Amino acid sequence: MQEKEHDNWTGRTDGAGWMHRSLNFLLSHIDVRVLYCIMAVVILFYMLFNHRGYISMYHFFRRRMGYGPVKSFFNVYLNHYKFGQVILDRFAMYAGKTFDIEIEGFPYFEDLSNKEEGFVQLSCHFGNYELAGYSLRSFKKIYALVFAKEAEAVMKGRAGKFDANNIEMVPVGDDLSHMITISSALSDGNIVSIPADRIFGSSKSVTCEFFGAPAKFPLGPFAIAVQKAVSTLAVFVVKISAKKYKIMVKPITIEEGITGRKEKMEALAASFVRTLESVVREYPQQWFNYYEFWDNA
């Protein structure tokens, strides 16, 4: 799920509306792997004209992963290529194609789904999180926060898939009406899906140690979980092969004995960030934040 714009990267799916519609039509008639082959070449040209994304990811591999210059450049290419594949896969799903899905940790999701209380499901810009909405089924309704200015074809494709899976998209607007919606959803015992890895000019943030350096994360997702006293999960969706994905469901908890509301929010954020780092370290090519994530980058 994507949200508000960043000064250096909009978060909006690239391309004009007619391109998205053409891609949808094309993928309804051919195997998505055909376009993977074309993209392997196109990505090189894309990188030449998208220096901001290229440089920020290069810094990530050099400074955070500790790779050498050549290995960092190669991984930047793989990262862009993986991102391109994920975008193609989304449109392939809109066109009716399916992928093999492996789910790790499903009992955590199932257990909370069977309880009367609602819960928060944290996402991030890693892999293909959108696919989780098509695969993790619950009798509870899922309210998913999404970027309000996303491309029309993407929103339409999502809507078709989400409607069939009892998911309602909640566009993030400047009027904060989405906060009322998600608060009511949790009070009614439903699920709220919230991105938890980007700050966009908000003063409400929490600083956590991430890859050996302080980084800011949005306070909102953790604040709503603490204020509503609900459980929290993190869901990551990683691309394993051309036709297979793995969904990883991980509980996000805090130690007993933490009593203050602010302290609970910070502890919950730190727990999520530790989990996020472990997943990104395992699949660094599928970390899709194309801007300088660390203030001291």
C-alpha positions as CSV (number, residue, x, y, z in Angstrom):
1,M,0.0,0.0,0.0
2,Q,1.3,3.4,-0.8
3,E,0.6,6.7,0.9
4,K,1.4,10.4,0.7
5,E,4.0,11.9,-1.5
6,H,7.6,12.3,-0.4
7,D,9.6,15.4,-1.5
8,N,12.0,13.2,-3.5
9,W,9.7,10.4,-4.6
10,T,5.9,10.5,-5.2
11,G,5.2,6.8,-4.5
12,R,2.8,6.8,-7.5
13,T,3.0,4.1,-10.1
14,D,4.8,5.4,-13.1
15,G,3.2,5.7,-16.5
16,A,0.1,7.3,-18.1
17,G,-3.3,5.9,-17.9
18,W,-3.3,4.5,-21.4
19,M,-0.1,2.7,-20.7
20,H,-1.6,1.0,-17.7
21,R,-4.7,0.0,-19.6
22,S,-2.6,-1.4,-22.5
23,L,-0.5,-3.3,-20.0
24,N,-3.6,-4.8,-18.5
25,F,-4.9,-5.9,-21.9
26,L,-1.5,-7.3,-22.9
27,L,-1.1,-9.3,-19.8
28,S,-4.6,-10.9,-20.2
29,H,-3.2,-12.5,-23.4
30,I,0.4,-13.3,-22.7
31,D,2.6,-14.8,-20.0
32,V,4.0,-12.1,-17.7
33,R,7.5,-13.8,-18.0
34,V,7.6,-12.5,-21.6
35,L,7.6,-8.9,-20.3
36,Y,10.2,-9.8,-17.6
37,C,12.6,-10.4,-20.5
38,I,12.0,-7.0,-22.0
39,M,12.2,-5.3,-18.7
40,A,15.6,-6.8,-18.0
41,V,16.9,-4.5,-20.7
42,V,14.5,-1.5,-20.2
43,I,15.6,-1.3,-16.5
44,L,19.1,-0.2,-17.6
45,F,17.7,2.8,-19.4
46,Y,15.3,3.6,-16.6
47,M,18.2,3.8,-14.2
48,L,20.0,6.2,-16.4
49,F,17.1,8.7,-16.1
50,N,16.2,8.1,-12.5
51,H,19.3,9.1,-10.6
52,R,17.5,9.8,-7.4
53,G,16.2,6.3,-6.9
54,Y,19.5,4.8,-8.2
55,I,21.7,6.8,-5.8
56,S,19.6,6.3,-2.7
57,M,19.6,2.5,-3.3
58,Y,23.3,2.5,-4.1
59,H,23.8,4.2,-0.7
60,F,21.7,1.6,1.0
61,F,23.7,-1.3,-0.4
62,R,27.1,0.5,0.2
63,R,26.5,2.0,3.6
64,R,23.8,-0.3,5.2
65,M,24.5,-3.7,3.7
66,G,28.3,-3.1,3.5
67,Y,28.7,-4.2,-0.2
68,G,31.6,-3.0,-2.4
69,P,31.0,-0.6,-5.3
70,V,30.5,-3.3,-8.0
71,K,28.3,-5.5,-5.9
72,S,26.3,-2.5,-4.8
73,F,25.7,-1.4,-8.5
74,F,24.7,-5.0,-9.4
75,N,22.2,-5.1,-6.5
76,V,20.8,-1.7,-7.5
77,Y,20.0,-3.2,-10.9
78,L,18.5,-6.3,-9.3
79,N,16.4,-4.1,-7.0
80,H,15.0,-2.1,-9.9
81,Y,14.4,-5.3,-11.8
82,K,12.5,-6.9,-8.9
83,F,10.4,-3.8,-8.5
84,G,9.6,-3.9,-12.2
85,Q,8.6,-7.5,-11.8
86,V,6.3,-6.7,-8.8
87,I,4.6,-4.0,-10.8
88,L,4.0,-6.3,-13.8
89,D,2.8,-9.0,-11.4
90,R,0.2,-6.6,-10.0
91,F,-1.2,-5.8,-13.4
92,A,-1.1,-9.5,-14.3
93,M,-3.3,-10.2,-11.2
94,Y,-5.6,-7.4,-12.3
95,A,-5.8,-9.2,-15.7
96,G,-6.8,-12.5,-13.9
97,K,-3.5,-14.3,-13.6
98,T,-2.6,-16.2,-10.5
99,F,0.6,-17.0,-8.6
100,D,1.6,-19.8,-6.2
101,I,1.4,-18.6,-2.7
102,E,3.3,-20.0,0.4
103,I,2.2,-18.6,3.7
104,E,4.5,-18.7,6.7
105,G,3.1,-17.8,10.1
106,F,-0.6,-18.0,9.1
107,P,-1.7,-19.3,12.6
108,Y,-0.8,-15.8,14.0
109,F,-3.2,-14.2,11.5
110,E,-5.9,-16.9,12.0
111,D,-5.7,-16.7,15.8
112,L,-6.4,-12.9,15.8
113,S,-9.0,-13.2,13.1
114,N,-11.0,-15.6,15.3
115,K,-11.0,-13.2,18.3
116,E,-13.7,-10.6,18.9
117,E,-11.2,-7.7,19.0
118,G,-9.8,-6.0,16.0
119,F,-6.1,-5.8,15.2
120,V,-3.5,-3.8,13.3
121,Q,-1.7,-5.3,10.4
122,L,1.5,-3.4,9.6
123,S,2.9,-3.2,6.1
124,C,5.9,-1.7,4.4
125,H,7.3,-0.9,1.0
126,F,8.9,-4.3,0.6
127,G,8.1,-7.0,-1.9
128,N,4.5,-7.2,-3.1
129,Y,2.4,-6.5,0.0
130,E,-0.7,-5.9,-2.1
131,L,-0.8,-9.7,-2.8
132,A,-1.4,-10.3,0.9
133,G,-4.8,-8.7,0.5
134,Y,-5.8,-11.3,-2.1
135,S,-4.5,-14.3,-0.1
136,L,-5.0,-13.7,3.7
137,R,-8.7,-14.4,4.1
138,S,-10.7,-13.5,7.2
139,F,-14.4,-13.2,8.1
140,K,-13.4,-9.8,9.5
141,K,-13.4,-6.8,7.2
142,I,-10.0,-5.4,6.3
143,Y,-9.6,-1.6,6.0
144,A,-6.5,-0.9,4.0
145,L,-4.9,2.6,4.0
146,V,-3.8,3.5,0.5
147,F,-2.1,6.5,-1.3
148,A,-5.0,8.7,-2.4
149,K,-3.2,9.9,-5.6
150,E,-2.3,6.5,-7.0
151,A,-2.9,5.9,-10.7
152,E,-6.5,5.3,-11.8
153,A,-5.8,1.9,-13.4
154,V,-4.1,0.7,-10.2
155,M,-6.9,1.8,-8.0
156,K,-9.5,0.2,-10.3
157,G,-7.5,-3.0,-10.4
158,R,-7.2,-3.1,-6.6
159,A,-10.8,-2.4,-6.1
160,G,-11.9,-5.3,-8.2
161,K,-9.6,-7.7,-6.2
162,F,-10.3,-6.2,-2.8
163,D,-14.1,-6.2,-3.2
164,A,-13.9,-10.0,-3.6
165,N,-11.9,-10.4,-0.4
166,N,-13.9,-8.2,2.0
167,I,-11.3,-5.3,1.8
168,E,-12.2,-1.7,1.8
169,M,-9.6,0.9,0.6
170,V,-9.2,4.0,2.8
171,P,-7.4,6.8,0.9
172,V,-5.1,8.8,3.1
173,G,-6.2,12.5,2.8
174,D,-5.1,15.7,4.2
175,D,-8.3,16.1,6.2
176,L,-7.4,13.1,8.4
177,S,-10.8,11.6,7.8
178,H,-9.0,8.2,7.4
179,M,-8.1,8.3,11.1
180,I,-11.8,8.3,12.0
181,T,-12.5,5.4,9.7
182,I,-9.7,3.2,11.1
183,S,-10.5,4.0,14.7
184,S,-14.1,3.0,14.1
185,A,-13.0,-0.2,12.2
186,L,-10.9,-1.3,15.2
187,S,-13.7,-0.5,17.6
188,D,-16.0,-2.7,15.6
189,G,-13.5,-5.7,15.8
190,N,-12.1,-5.4,12.2
191,I,-8.6,-5.3,10.8
192,V,-6.7,-2.2,9.8
193,S,-3.8,-2.4,7.4
194,I,-1.3,0.5,7.7
195,P,2.0,1.2,6.1
196,A,4.6,1.7,8.9
197,D,7.8,2.7,7.2
198,R,7.6,6.2,5.7
199,I,7.6,9.7,7.1
200,F,6.2,12.5,4.9
201,G,6.7,15.8,6.6
202,S,4.8,14.9,9.8
203,S,6.2,15.9,13.2
204,K,4.7,12.7,14.7
205,S,7.5,10.3,14.2
206,V,9.6,7.9,16.3
207,T,13.3,7.3,15.8
208,C,14.6,3.8,15.9
209,E,17.9,2.1,15.3
210,F,17.7,0.7,11.7
211,F,20.7,-0.9,10.0
212,G,23.1,0.6,12.6
213,A,21.8,4.2,12.3
214,P,18.9,6.2,13.6
215,A,15.9,6.5,11.2
216,K,12.5,8.0,11.5
217,F,9.3,6.0,11.3
218,P,5.7,7.2,11.5
219,L,4.3,7.2,15.0
220,G,0.7,6.9,13.8
221,P,0.5,3.1,13.2
222,F,1.9,2.3,16.6
223,A,-0.1,5.0,18.4
224,I,-3.4,3.7,17.1
225,A,-2.5,0.2,18.2
226,V,-1.6,1.3,21.7
227,Q,-4.5,3.7,22.0
228,K,-7.0,1.1,20.9
229,A,-5.2,-1.6,23.0
230,V,-5.2,-4.1,20.1
231,S,-2.7,-6.7,18.9
232,T,-0.3,-6.0,16.0
233,L,1.0,-8.1,13.2
234,A,3.5,-7.4,10.4
235,V,3.0,-8.9,7.0
236,F,5.8,-9.2,4.4
237,V,5.3,-10.6,0.9
238,V,8.5,-11.7,-0.9
239,K,8.8,-12.8,-4.5
240,I,10.5,-16.2,-4.6
241,S,10.4,-17.0,-8.3
242,A,8.6,-16.0,-11.5
243,K,5.4,-17.7,-10.4
244,K,5.7,-17.9,-6.6
245,Y,5.4,-15.6,-3.6
246,K,5.9,-16.2,0.1
247,I,3.8,-14.3,2.6
248,M,5.4,-14.0,6.1
249,V,3.2,-13.1,9.0
250,K,5.1,-12.0,12.1
251,P,3.7,-11.0,15.5
252,I,4.9,-7.6,16.8
253,T,4.9,-7.5,20.6
254,I,6.5,-5.6,23.4
255,E,8.0,-6.7,26.7
256,E,5.8,-6.9,29.8
257,G,6.2,-4.2,32.4
258,I,6.1,-1.3,30.0
259,T,3.3,0.9,31.3
260,G,3.5,4.4,29.9
261,R,1.5,5.0,26.6
262,K,4.5,6.8,25.0
263,E,6.8,4.1,26.1
264,K,4.5,1.4,24.7
265,M,4.4,3.2,21.3
266,E,8.1,3.5,21.1
267,A,8.6,-0.2,22.2
268,L,6.1,-1.4,19.6
269,A,7.8,0.7,16.9
270,A,11.2,-0.7,17.9
271,S,9.9,-4.3,17.7
272,F,8.5,-3.7,14.2
273,V,11.7,-2.1,13.0
274,R,13.8,-5.0,14.3
275,T,11.5,-7.4,12.4
276,L,11.7,-5.3,9.3
277,E,15.4,-5.2,9.4
278,S,15.7,-8.9,9.7
279,V,13.5,-9.4,6.6
280,V,15.2,-6.8,4.5
281,R,18.6,-8.2,5.4
282,E,17.4,-11.6,4.1
283,Y,15.9,-10.1,0.9
284,P,17.6,-6.7,0.3
285,Q,16.8,-6.5,-3.4
286,Q,13.1,-6.3,-2.5
287,W,13.4,-3.1,-0.3
288,F,11.6,-0.5,-2.3
289,N,12.2,3.0,-0.7
290,Y,13.7,5.2,-3.4
291,Y,14.9,8.1,-1.4
292,E,17.5,8.8,1.3
293,F,15.8,6.9,4.1
294,W,18.4,7.9,6.8
295,D,18.9,11.6,7.7
296,N,22.6,11.1,7.8
297,A,22.7,9.1,4.5
